[in-house]
Amino acid sequence: MLLLLGLCLGLPLCAGSLGEARSWGDTSEPVGVRVPRQLRLLQRLKAKPLMTEFSVKSTIISRYAFTTVSCRMLNRASEDQEIVFQMQIPAAAFITNFTMLVGDKVYQGEITERAKKNGDKVKEKRNKTTEDNGEKGTETFRASVVIPSKDKAVFLLSYEELLQRRLGKYEHIISVRPQQLVGRLTVEVNVLERSGLASLEVLPLHNSRQKGSGRGEDDSGPPPSTVVNQNETFAQVTFKPTVVQQAKIAQNGILGDFILRYDVNRDKSIGDIQVLNGYFVHYFAPKDLPPLPKNVVFVLDSSASMVGTKLRQTKDALFTILHDLRPQDHFNVIGFSNRIKVWKDHLVSVTPDSVRDGKVYIHHMSPTGGTDINGALQRAIRLLNNYVAHNDIEDRSVSLIIFLTDGKPTVGETNTLKILNNTKEATRGQICIFTIGIGDDVDFKLLEKLSLENCGLTRRVHDEDDAGSQLIGFYDEIRTPLLSDIRIDYPPSLVEHATRTLFPNYFNGSEIIIAGKLVDRKMDQLHVEVTASNSKKFVILKTDVPVGPHKVGNGVTGSSRPKGDGKEDPNHLERLWSHLTTKELLSSWLQSDDEREKEQLRQKALALAMNYSFLIPFTSLKLKKSAQPTEKLEDTHGMSAAIGPETVMQSLRGAPLQPGPALKEPYTPRIKISKTSVDGDPHFVVDFPLSQLTVCFNIDGEPGDILRLVSDHMDSGVTVNGELIGAPAPPNGHKKQRTYFRTITILVNKPERSYLEITPSRVILDGGDRLVLPCNQSVVVGSRGLEVSVSANANVTVTIQGTIAFVILIHLYKKPAPYQRDHLGFYISNSKGLSGNCHGLLGQFLNQDARVAEEPARLSKNLTSPPFPKAGERPETVLKVKGHQVPVVWKQRKIYNGEEQIDCWFARNNADKLIDGKYKDYLAAHPFDSETAFGLGTSRAL
């Protein structure tokens, strides 16, 4: 078997594309025989691997995104062939795992140290990679395998990314490029932000080949079939197009990016600080500050290679940018080729006349000659230094160079190391350089280091037709500086291993992120101090952030690594810290010219990457055959793919969640919850643990009846009702009809009123904001002490104030018999929070006990497992429950969806003498009726 695995770091897309396979013609075919075109097409279609499923699931917790890609391919050919899987991922992301299933064989990825000699080479290739749209870099992961005829392969890829805020938005981009119509195509993104979602939007598919009937149903909105469910702190976005909808987007399969943009609420000037399990993260993004004046020099490549569209687009973009300059700003323009052409010999203030003259100068630029990058930068730096030195600037200002080129240095100083050193010496840390590279011939590594070493950013524009809009977009990110010389301090005795805390500038719409470790997890508060320059004054912000003990120890799983490897899954803040620290180490390694320092940085980055399973330039991903059964592996990754690193916690009405809410795995039906339940037709079971007795009974209600199951409205504020549906009885049975619970309704009255309606197909939660959760998707939602966990097509767990828990089993039939209906079972998992006054068909027994009052003489004294009578005999026993003498018989009953059989004492005749009153006393007027017939409730109103 042939296995090829690679991370394409800088080359154009690797040979072959997703869904394509290498094939050879049949050499036995006679020469000169012409194969009909239709037959050739049919042969080609037969040989092409079929993608049966493509799904991407992302979970974003506090700006940190966990993404898992699952792709299933089938070899339909009559011979072995190569199948290729490739996926574009953001360049800022780290791959954390890759697994391949081929037939019944499993190949699991393992992050190992890369040979040292390959480090520099890999980094160079990495720097050259760009996304198709050129705005932000991507890398293409590619794996290929030769699989037998008619066999299948499954590819599972996981990666993690810290989202960056640009222009006031976080942007999460998922590459959707199956390049063929897929039977099951799903993209699901779950977003949890404790501070609340200020905005959220799904953009149209970007860069998709529109070869179908238009661009879909709505070109301006989300892609067809996109569903968005959100409340104040949580959002779930699902894109699940049918084959027909895919064909409308692109006849030969989607080729584009699914883009989600959002922002969060910000209330505190000092930012949002979250703490969990000894780690903290500080998000700092102040707003409503006056902008700092800019001193900006635009340096434009006007060499011969810029001829045509590139130069024209760039000029148009600069016209727009000049109009956007503020009156307090100062600017100049330089055009360079083999000569350096400066518009003015000094910076000029922004006036209508200067803007007009600057546009005229730009308009008359013509492409000619070579590329003197060093000379252009030195001239721009001198202009800025002279302006600052010779002007008594009352307001504090920010000095910037915006540098644009499409090539490499060919004139003057051409040694890149000397150019970098010259620039760094000239700027003296006082000038930030922002670089833009156009096209494939640009020396992007040089531009990247220029920006890294001079407090700037870099962008690459791949498509010259888009150069203008990319330049404007890039300028928009830095057009409004609000703060300069930012320093963020934490007590050194309390914080260690913090990421970078010094920042030259803060631009409106961006965000500063610092993460670190707490020395003492038991500390009560963390002191934070921010100092910065803002226009005419220094800004000093101080605060003490509460760090209560309850904020430590909530294990929020963030690892994409399958469990069972002997390592503890860290929380999402720890992984965010490790991700950000590794990024900063790599950046420092790239900037350093000292070999000893570079090796120390390499060792630190390598240690973090190995510990947290990050694929970086110093590590490699190797596949090894696993002994783990295929079915088990698919189940493990399936859960991870379906709901992110774990399940997703939601806050339904924006109530503040504690930093780092504990994310829990959904309940699985195999777990034994409690015997106290009602399930099936409906069969009631009550467990009395003190006496180790179990009592069961039936209620033969009518379709449409609403039964009171738990009534504790006056004390704990909880009411549970169940509505019956009918079905014909099985043939030759003693019943005329069957009844099942179609709907379970739960009313929670404390601390605030919430309504919960559960059916086999959906869960409706109304706590002010109405939320509808499908039962075929796993998710957890929580608000104000109420948590609802849906395990897909299995069960719903409802937890109230942490002391009351109900589990509702979902019974579904693929091919139901006439007497079967999809229905629900209700189990009481935890009743500690229910009061002694609790009532209802089940609730009245929760704080009671039972004992045997009378029993047949021949019945064993072992009450927990008495012998069964002979066939035809039904010896009667008397139980004493709640002061009632209840005749019962011994019976067996199945619970947990038939997975367990229990022995119980059965009370006949609709539980006559066992329950208080009669069956009809437990009929509710409507699904959320909280009144009881026993004086324990007072309100029938909703």
Disulfide bonds with the S-S distance in Angstrom:
Cys8-Cys14 1.64
Cys432-Cys455 1.93
Cys696-Cys904 2.08
